[in-house]
Amino acid sequence: MLPLPRSAGRTAPRGLRLRVLILLSGVGASACSPTDAPGNHADLILHNGHVYTLTWPEPSRDGRPASTAPYASITGWHHDASAVAIRGGRIVYVGSDSGAFALAGATTSIKNLDGRVVVPGLVDAHTHVAELGESLDRVNLTGVATEAEAVERIVQRAATTPKGEWILGYGWDEGAWANRFPDKRLLSQRVPDHPVVLRSLHGFASWANERALSLAGITRDTPVPNGGEIRRDANGNPTGLVLNRAVPLLDNAVPRPTPAQRDAQLLRALRVMAQAGYTGVHEAGVAPDVMDSFERLAARDSLPLRVHAMLSARDSVLIRRWIARGPYTSANGMLSVRAVKAYYDGALGSRGAQLLDDYTDRPGHRGVSGGSYGFDRTLVADAMSAGFQVGIHAIGDAGNRATLDFIDSVTRAAPKARALRHRVEHAQVVSPADFARFAALGVVASVQPPHAVEDKGWAETRVGADRIAGAYAWRTLRLAGAPLVFSSDLPGSDWNPFYGLHSAITRQDTSGAPPGGWHPGQRMSAEEALRGYTVWSAWAAFDELDGGTISVGKRADLSVLSVDPLRDAPRALLHGEAVLTMSRGRIIWQR
């Protein structure tokens, strides 16, 4: 990838500005009224770009572009602007190059985009950047196929780690490994001198050696938490594997980072997101120390991109404190705290998701949920009544139904809470009878396109051929009128937005399998996929007045891309890169 070109001069020639004033004053409905007064000059002009503003109306529920969209049935999509002018962190002009140059002054910085694509700032609507920050220092087990291979990676890390220090890893796939879960024997034998804890890909399983189990105090007599499982051998001793709500037994034994370490982890992770092209994240399940860190960083104006924080409902003290305090947005607008994340059931891969009928591959088992999974109905209802949006993790069809029932009951009792754009995080397996309820209740289906292509190898074995038709069913949700929003659920899935777009559009993995896509009737159009990471994400975070589209008056949150998500073949997206990422008119990443 070539570096972003810089214009030869820092400002547009005065003669050009005068000609533009004479010929093009008032160009476009979005143009300012340019004058030579210094206060009306732009701080920055981006020109010679292919700008998609996304200001035209929504596509139809079956994905067809609006009649006024910059789209033609024969030639396809075309950009609707070429330049953006910015002042004070806000967009002051969108339109032609000549119209933007009319706002150039002696101190205006000008960047030639050389035909690259500009879209509204990308937003990942379900992240765990705190975990990402931690994982950057952990052993990466993503894609590891066997227990032996995973242990070998830990052995390599142990060779360079002082004895007695914790070794942490993440990324082994609890769904793919569900019929051959690992235990502590090989890990303890090969790595006896370090406590080792290895979190699974989606965080619903954790695997430890004997030393870590000892430090965590997990023995044959340890009670099993509600909604959790401690795997035991024939003699009743823990095998080293814990599932679902038992995972915190190991997590809580790992030393917590200091405030300075936590700040550094979050900043590192957010910079990684900026490099990927994101200008915002919805952080799902924020713990107290992470919340403190976000507030410190916001107060110092150090957050590189916008954070919509969803407080963890697993911490009742935290939630009660925020209920008393009320929803909050930092003075610089970079941190908003007006949402709560709760868990209703577990994961499909580890058979923790609650199903209406038995798991196809485990007769007599239907998962865990509700109070037995730590869902505190009173706490979450009180947060909703106090003005907080809730995002409730629900995977199985029974879990989704119960979650919709819960939201319905609370909003009937507290009608003002109905307008808070509550969310079901994942909405992974939905009964046919419940799709229309998302729209009727105004509930956002917060889905992760990568999950479908990553789970396709085993998902149908869990739920069978009939129920799989309602799984990862984005088109069915759209046709039912449900609001959608897209995300990665990082670090459990790759957060590359181009991978997410490709997954949504094709329902194929990176190798192109299966031909035509997995259950191709559920594919999204390219426009819908892009809106899922921009317009829809902004709306789900109450940010539509300031973000989501490239419009005059909105924040200058922009993503400049090396590929065109609306025109290029989907396979080309997998080679895409963010060339420049801008938040509030500040360049936070430039390739």
C-alpha positions, 0 to 999 in steps of 0.5 A: 500500500502506497502512503497517502499522498500529500499535496505539493502545497499546503493551501489552495491557490488564492486565484483558484479560491477567487474563481470558485467564489465567483463561479460556485458560491453556495454549491450544493445543499451541504455547502457553507457560504464561503467568504474570505473571513479567516473564521470561515476557512477550513482547518482541513480539506480532503479532496479527490476522493470517492466519498459515500456520505450514506445520507440517502434513504435506507434500502428496502428490507430485502436490500434494494437501494433507495430510488434516490441512492447514488446507484444505477441498475446497469453501472452500479454504485457511484460516490456522491461527493469528492471532497470534505472540509473540516473546521473545529472537528466538525464537517463544514462542507461536503461536495465537489473539490472546487466547492471545498477549495472555496473554504481554503485559507492560508492555514488550511491543510489540504490532503489529496486522497488520490481517488481513495474511498471515504465512508463515515467512521466505522464503528464496531458495535460489540467489542471487548477492547479491555480483553484485546489489550490484555490479549496483545501480551498473551499467547495467541491460540487462535486457529490452533487445532489440537491440545498438543499444539496449544501446549507447545506454544505455552512451553515456548512462552515458558522458556522466556518467562521467569518461573512463578509468573503467570502465563495467559493465553486465549483463542482456542475454539470451545465450539470446535473442541466441544467433543474433545475438551482438553484437561490439565495433564499434558499442560501440567506436565510440560509447564509445571513451574508457571500458573497457566490459564488459557481462555477460549475463543469466545470466553465461555471456557477456560483451561488451566494447569495444576499450579493455576488450579491450586492458586485459584483454590479450585479443588474437588470440594469447590462448589459449582457456581450457578450456570457453570461447570467444573469438569471433574475426573472419575475420582471427582478431582477437577480436570483443569477445564471450567465452563460458562459461569465457572470461568470467573473462578480462574479469571479472578485468580489472575493478578489484576493490572495496575491502573497505569497498566490498564490505561496502557492496555486500553490505549494500545487496543484502541490504537489497534482499532484505529489502525483497522479503520474504526472511529468508535467502539461499543464496549460490552460488559465494562468492569469497574477498573476498566470503567475507571480507566476510560474515565481517566483517559476521557478526562485527559482527552486521550481516547483516540476514538469514541467509546460507548461503554456498556456497564457489566451487569455482573457487578451489582455494586457498579450498576447501583452506583451508576443508577444513582449517578445516571447516564453520562457523556464526557465533556469532549463527547468521547465517552458515553455511559448510558448502557448496561450489558447483561447475560441471559444464557451461555454460548452455543459452541459449549452447549450453554445457550438455552434452547427450546428443545434438546441439543441435537447432539446432546439429548436431554440437555437444553443449556443454562440461562436466567437466574441460574446463569447470573441474570439479575432481573431486578437489577437490569430492570432498575437500570432500564427504568433509570434511563439505561439502554440494556444489551442482553446476551442471548444465543439460544432460541429459548434465551432469545424468547425469554429476553424479549419477554423480559424487555417487554415486561419491563417496558410495559411497567416503565413505558419511558424505557421503551424508547431506549433502543434496547439490544439483544447481543448476538440473537444467534438462534431465533424461533420463527415465532419471535422474529417479528417481536424484535421490530414490535418491541423496537429491539436491536438485533446486535449480530456478528457476521464473522460468527456465522462463517466461523461457526458453520462447521459445527452449528448445525450439529448443535441445533439440527437442520430445522432450527439452523434456518433461524440461526444467524438469520440476518435477512429474516430479521431485516424482513421482519423489520428488526433494527440490525447492527454489526460487530466483531465481538473481538477478541473472539473473532478477527476485528478487521472490518473488511473481514466483517463486511465480507462475512456479511455480504458472502457468508463465506469464509476467507477461502471462499467456502462454501460456494454461494455462501452458507445459507445464502438467503441470509446474506446482506447487500453491500450497502446493508453491510456498510450501514451495519458498521456506520449508520446503524451502529451510530443509531444504536448508540444514540449518536445519529445526530453527530455521527453515522453519515458524512453531513455538514455539522456532524463530527468529522469521523471518517474512514479512508479505505483502499477498497470500495465496499460498494463497488469492488468484488467481495473477495477484494475486500479481504485485501482491503486496508484502512489508509487513514482514520479520522476522529473529530477531524484528528488523524488518529491513523495514517498508513 
